[in-house]
Amino acid sequence: MKMKNDLLPRFLEYSRKHSLFEAGDRILAGVSGGADSMAMLDLFTRIGQPVIAAHCNFSLRGQESDGDEDFVRDFAVGHSIPFLSIRFDTQAVAAREHISVEMAARKLRYEWFESMRGEAGCTAIGIAHQADDSVETMLINLIRGTGLRGLGGIQPVNGRIIRPLLFCCRSEIEHYLEDREIPYRTDTSNLDMAIIRNRIRNRILPEMEKINPGIRSMLLEEQAIYREVQALITSYVEGIRSDIQKPEGDRIKIDKHFILESENRELLLFEILRDFGFAGRQLPAILKAMSSTPGKIFTNRSHQLLIDRDNLIIAWEENSPVQDSLLDPGDPGTFLQAGLDFRILTEGPFLPPDDPEIAWLDIDSLVFPLLLRGWLPGDAFQPLGMSGKKKVSDFLIDQKIHRFDKNRLRILTSQEQIVWLTGLRIDHRFRVTEKTLRVLEISLD
């Protein structure tokens, strides 16, 4: 007899439409034990798709969490489905990284899924989000202000992650499981009204349905439109990205003037900077700073953004100060640990290279060990070719060294006298002359 609520035909149609997987692909399925993930696991097994059930125990609900793990394990073993599980101390991770418990759980889950996917040789990670989840996510993003991209809801494909249940809603899944006589667990934390998704699911959406009973279907249709509009924007931005965004070593330079001259500069700035974690209230402040005096720095958890004269310069956040190092040619390891190479030259003629990353110094003018340290506001030296001293801070301004490089600059000293601003200029007093008998060559590794 044909099932009343068989999701299988729509599951196959949706998966083919979005090219989620091919026959024979091994899928790592995230299975919590709830209705959605149990339905996804059953649908994969019904079509003969190779699948591994992967369960995360976040240790947040005591015996209930352990019961979920036992339930998924027993079901997988009973149906000859390979099973993987892991237990996290989610509270400790959230406290250590100063993030919410929900964010910590998400981070731990997806990192472990990707690790297991690689180890098990799986093509994709199956996540059991369904249509109601997408509607709820859209409303959460609307409240938090994530822009057009967030209003598009949950995407069916995101890298290695696939979501094959976005075609159906929660009630359809529950009816399907009932018809198939498949058990599932109910997470009591879904009733916790301190969680914004639960408030939207249990309070806000029911009130919206009183005004418009078809609100869920309408929002899903709106999501499709938003995704199409976002695709057009993304296509445009990717088309110009290589012209205005350039890698430079471990930094990214973005043409500031191109953005300022754009008719849609705030939208363009959002699309360019979103990959680096800059969004929300920072964007208007960044845009305003782009039209004022250069030098302002914005930071987030992962990156720093410097407003330079002609560019936005983005670097990975580095809070560690420059470490002091003592250098002595008698102990070559001291140079290697500091990221430097050296050699001693004894046969002339000595013709110093025209390369600021290589310093040629008269070794007999030095007193060892040398000290490699960060520069200080009062530091001064005699730049090569000059007759008088100059403050390091003034020299850096003259050389148009931006603040990122200033903060990372190391200087080499001999008995508190500056010998070399690494990568920039040596001190005139320690230069190689016609009287030099031995040269210490130091180069940045």
C-alpha positions in Angstrom: 0.0 0.0 0.0 1.3 3.5 -0.9 2.3 5.6 2.0 0.2 8.8 2.7 3.3 10.9 3.5 6.1 9.4 1.6 8.8 12.1 1.2 11.1 9.9 -1.0 10.1 11.1 -4.5 10.4 14.8 -3.4 13.7 13.9 -1.6 15.1 12.5 -4.9 13.8 15.4 -7.0 15.2 18.1 -4.7 18.6 16.4 -4.4 18.8 16.1 -8.2 17.7 19.7 -8.8 20.5 21.0 -6.5 23.1 18.4 -7.4 23.5 17.4 -3.7 25.1 14.0 -4.3 25.6 11.3 -6.9 24.7 7.6 -6.6 27.5 5.9 -4.8 28.7 9.0 -2.9 29.4 8.3 0.7 27.6 10.8 3.0 28.5 11.7 6.6 25.0 12.3 8.1 24.7 14.5 11.2 22.2 12.6 13.3 21.1 14.1 16.6 18.3 11.6 17.2 15.6 14.2 16.5 12.8 13.8 14.0 14.6 15.7 11.1 17.9 13.8 11.3 16.2 10.4 11.7 14.0 11.1 8.6 17.1 12.1 6.6 19.0 9.0 7.7 16.1 6.8 6.7 15.7 8.4 3.3 19.4 7.9 2.6 19.2 4.3 3.5 16.0 3.7 1.4 17.7 4.8 -1.8 20.8 2.7 -1.0 23.1 5.7 -0.5 26.3 4.8 1.4 25.9 6.7 4.7 27.7 7.1 8.1 25.7 8.3 11.1 27.7 10.9 13.1 26.5 12.0 16.5 27.8 14.9 18.7 27.2 14.7 22.4 27.6 18.3 23.7 27.2 17.3 27.4 24.6 20.1 27.9 21.6 18.1 29.1 23.1 15.4 31.4 21.4 12.0 31.1 19.2 13.3 28.2 22.3 14.0 26.1 23.7 10.6 26.9 20.3 9.0 26.1 20.4 10.7 22.6 23.8 9.2 21.9 22.7 5.7 23.0 19.5 6.0 20.9 21.4 6.9 17.7 24.0 4.3 18.3 21.4 1.5 18.9 19.4 2.5 15.8 22.5 2.6 13.6 23.8 -0.7 14.8 20.4 -2.3 14.5 20.1 -1.1 10.9 23.8 -1.9 10.0 24.7 1.7 9.5 28.3 2.7 10.4 28.3 5.0 13.5 30.7 7.7 14.8 30.3 9.8 17.9 32.2 12.3 20.0 31.6 14.0 23.4 32.4 17.6 23.9 32.7 19.8 27.0 30.8 22.6 25.3 30.5 24.8 28.3 34.3 24.8 28.9 34.9 25.7 25.2 32.4 28.5 25.3 34.0 30.0 28.4 37.6 29.6 27.1 36.8 31.2 23.8 34.4 33.8 25.2 31.5 32.8 22.9 27.9 31.6 23.5 27.2 28.0 24.2 25.2 27.8 20.9 28.1 29.2 19.0 30.6 26.8 20.6 28.4 23.8 19.8 28.1 24.9 16.2 31.8 25.4 15.9 32.6 22.1 17.5 30.0 20.2 15.4 31.1 21.4 12.0 34.8 21.1 12.7 34.4 17.5 13.8 32.1 16.7 10.9 34.6 18.0 8.4 37.4 16.1 10.1 35.4 12.8 10.1 34.3 13.5 6.5 37.9 13.6 5.4 39.0 10.5 7.4 36.0 8.4 6.2 36.4 9.4 2.6 32.9 11.0 2.4 31.9 13.3 -0.4 29.5 15.5 1.7 28.1 16.2 5.1 24.3 15.8 5.3 22.6 18.2 7.7 18.9 17.8 8.4 17.7 21.4 8.2 14.1 21.6 6.8 11.9 24.4 5.5 10.7 25.6 8.9 14.3 26.0 10.0 15.0 28.1 6.9 12.0 30.4 7.7 13.1 30.7 11.4 16.7 31.5 10.2 15.4 34.2 7.9 13.5 35.9 10.8 16.6 35.6 13.1 18.7 37.2 10.4 16.1 39.9 9.9 16.2 40.7 13.6 20.0 40.7 13.8 20.5 42.6 10.5 22.6 40.4 8.3 21.6 42.0 5.0 20.1 40.5 1.9 22.2 37.4 2.0 20.7 36.4 5.4 17.2 36.9 4.2 17.8 34.1 1.7 17.5 31.6 4.5 19.4 28.3 4.6 21.2 27.3 1.4 20.9 23.7 0.1 24.6 23.6 -0.5 27.5 25.3 1.3 30.8 23.9 0.4 30.8 20.2 1.5 27.6 20.7 3.5 24.3 19.6 1.9 20.8 20.0 3.3 18.5 17.6 1.4 15.3 18.2 3.6 14.7 21.9 2.8 11.8 20.9 0.5 9.6 19.8 3.4 8.4 21.2 6.8 8.5 19.8 10.3 4.9 18.5 10.4 5.5 16.5 7.1 8.6 14.9 8.6 6.7 13.9 11.8 3.9 12.3 9.7 6.5 10.5 7.6 8.2 9.0 10.6 4.8 8.0 12.0 3.9 6.2 8.8 7.4 4.5 8.7 7.2 3.7 12.4 10.6 5.2 13.0 11.3 6.4 16.5 13.0 9.7 17.3 14.0 11.8 20.4 12.5 15.1 21.5 15.0 17.7 22.7 13.6 19.4 25.7 15.8 22.4 25.1 13.5 23.3 22.2 11.1 24.6 24.8 13.7 27.0 26.3 12.4 30.4 25.5 15.8 32.0 26.3 16.9 30.8 22.9 15.8 33.2 20.1 15.0 30.4 17.6 12.6 28.8 20.1 10.8 32.1 20.7 10.4 32.6 17.0 9.2 29.0 16.5 6.8 28.8 19.4 5.6 32.4 19.8 6.3 34.7 16.9 5.5 32.5 13.9 2.2 31.3 15.4 1.2 34.9 15.9 2.2 35.7 12.3 0.1 32.8 11.1 -3.0 34.3 12.7 -2.5 37.3 10.4 -1.5 35.3 7.3 -2.1 31.5 7.6 0.2 31.0 4.6 3.1 33.0 6.0 5.6 30.1 5.9 5.0 29.4 2.3 5.1 33.1 1.4 8.4 33.6 3.2 9.9 30.5 1.5 8.9 32.1 -1.9 10.5 35.4 -0.8 13.7 33.6 0.1 14.0 32.2 -3.4 13.7 35.8 -4.8 16.3 37.1 -2.3 18.7 34.3 -3.3 18.4 35.2 -7.0 19.0 38.9 -6.3 22.0 38.0 -4.1 23.3 35.8 -6.9 23.3 38.8 -9.2 25.2 40.9 -6.7 27.7 38.2 -6.0 28.3 37.7 -9.7 29.0 41.4 -10.1 31.3 41.6 -7.0 33.3 38.5 -8.1 33.7 40.0 -11.5 35.5 43.1 -10.2 37.1 41.6 -7.1 40.4 40.8 -8.9 40.7 44.4 -10.1 40.2 46.0 -6.7 41.4 43.4 -4.2 45.1 42.3 -4.3 47.1 40.0 -2.1 50.4 41.4 -0.8 52.3 38.9 1.3 50.1 38.1 4.3 47.9 41.1 3.7 45.0 42.0 1.4 44.9 45.5 -0.2 41.5 46.8 -1.4 41.2 49.9 -3.6 39.6 52.5 -1.3 38.8 55.0 -4.1 36.9 52.5 -6.2 34.5 51.8 -3.4 34.1 55.5 -2.5 33.3 56.3 -6.2 30.7 53.5 -6.5 27.0 54.4 -6.5 26.3 51.5 -4.1 29.4 51.9 -2.0 27.9 50.6 1.3 26.6 47.4 -0.4 29.9 46.9 -2.2 31.8 47.4 1.0 29.6 44.8 2.7 30.1 42.2 0.0 33.9 42.8 -0.1 34.5 42.8 3.6 32.1 40.0 4.7 34.7 37.3 4.1 36.9 39.0 6.6 34.3 39.2 9.3 33.5 43.0 9.1 29.8 43.7 9.0 26.9 45.2 11.0 27.6 48.5 12.7 31.3 48.6 11.7 30.5 49.1 8.1 29.1 52.7 8.3 32.0 53.6 10.6 34.5 52.1 8.2 32.9 53.9 5.3 33.0 57.2 7.1 36.7 56.7 8.1 37.5 56.1 4.4 36.7 59.7 3.6 38.7 61.2 6.5 42.4 61.2 7.6 44.1 57.8 7.0 45.4 55.6 9.9 42.3 54.4 11.7 42.2 50.7 12.5 39.2 48.5 12.9 39.4 45.0 14.5 37.2 41.9 14.9 37.9 38.4 16.2 40.1 37.4 13.3 41.2 40.4 11.3 42.4 44.0 11.5 41.5 46.6 8.9 43.7 49.7 8.3 42.4 52.7 6.4 45.5 53.7 4.4 46.0 56.5 1.9 44.7 54.6 -1.1 43.7 51.2 0.2 42.0 49.3 2.9 44.7 46.9 4.2 43.4 43.8 5.9 45.6 41.6 8.1 45.0 38.6 10.4 44.7 39.8 13.9 48.1 39.5 15.7 48.2 40.5 19.4 51.5 39.0 20.3 54.3 41.6 20.7 57.7 41.3 19.1 59.8 39.0 21.2 63.3 40.0 22.3 66.1 37.8 21.0 69.9 37.7 21.7 72.0 37.0 18.6 75.5 35.6 18.5 77.4 34.1 15.5 79.0 31.7 18.0 75.5 30.2 18.5 73.9 29.9 15.0 70.6 28.7 16.5 69.9 32.2 18.0 69.6 33.5 14.4 67.4 30.6 13.2 65.0 31.0 16.1 64.7 34.7 15.3 63.9 34.0 11.6 67.2 35.3 10.3 70.1 33.9 8.3 73.7 35.0 8.6 77.2 34.4 7.3 80.6 35.9 7.9 82.5 37.1 4.9 86.3 37.5 5.1 87.4 37.9 1.5 86.9 41.2 -0.3 86.2 43.3 -2.2 83.0 43.9 -0.2 80.2 45.3 -2.4 77.1 45.5 -0.2 73.9 44.3 -2.0 71.2 46.8 -2.8 68.5 44.9 -0.8 67.0 46.3 2.4 66.3 42.7 3.6 70.0 42.0 3.7 72.3 43.9 6.1 76.0 44.0 5.6 77.7 45.2 8.8 81.3 45.7 9.8 81.6 42.9 12.3 84.5 44.5 14.2 82.2 47.5 15.0 79.8 45.3 16.8 79.7 44.0 20.4 78.0 40.6 20.9 75.4 39.4 21.7 73.2 41.7 19.6 69.7 42.4 20.7 66.7 42.0 18.4 63.7 43.8 19.8 60.6 45.9 18.9 61.2 49.6 18.4 60.3 52.1 21.1 59.0 55.7 20.7 62.3 57.3 21.8 64.5 55.3 19.5 66.8 57.2 17.1 69.5 56.1 14.7 71.8 57.5 11.9 70.2 56.1 8.6 72.8 55.0 6.0 73.9 57.9 3.9 72.9 60.6 6.4 75.2 62.7 8.6 72.9 63.1 11.6 70.5 61.1 13.7 66.8 60.7 13.1 64.0 59.4 15.2 62.8 56.0 14.1 59.2 57.3 14.2 60.0 60.1 11.8 61.9 57.8 9.5 58.9 55.4 9.4 56.6 58.3 8.5 59.1 59.5 5.7 59.1 55.9 4.3 55.3 55.8 4.4 55.3 52.6 6.6 51.7 52.0 7.6 50.8 51.1 11.2 50.6 47.3 10.7 54.3 47.2 9.7 55.3 49.7 12.3 53.8 47.4 15.0 55.8 44.4 13.7 59.1 46.2 13.0 62.1 44.7 14.7 65.4 46.6 15.3 68.8 45.1 15.8 71.0 46.8 18.5 74.6 46.6 19.7 75.1 47.9 23.2 71.9 49.9 22.9 72.9 51.5 19.6 70.6 50.7 16.7 72.4 48.7 14.0 69.6 47.9 11.6 65.9 48.6 11.1 65.2 45.1 9.7 64.1 45.2 6.1 64.5 49.0 5.9 67.9 50.6 6.6 71.1 50.0 8.5 72.8 52.5 10.7 75.5 54.5 8.9 78.0 54.0 11.8 78.0 50.2 11.2 78.3 50.2 7.4 81.0 48.4 5.4 83.9 50.7 4.4 87.2 50.3 2.6 88.8 49.6 6.0 86.4 46.7 6.8 88.2 43.3 7.2 85.2 41.1 8.0 81.5 41.4 7.2 78.5 40.0 9.1 75.7 39.4 6.6 72.3 39.1 8.1 69.2 38.5 6.0 65.5 38.0 6.7 64.6 34.4 6.4 
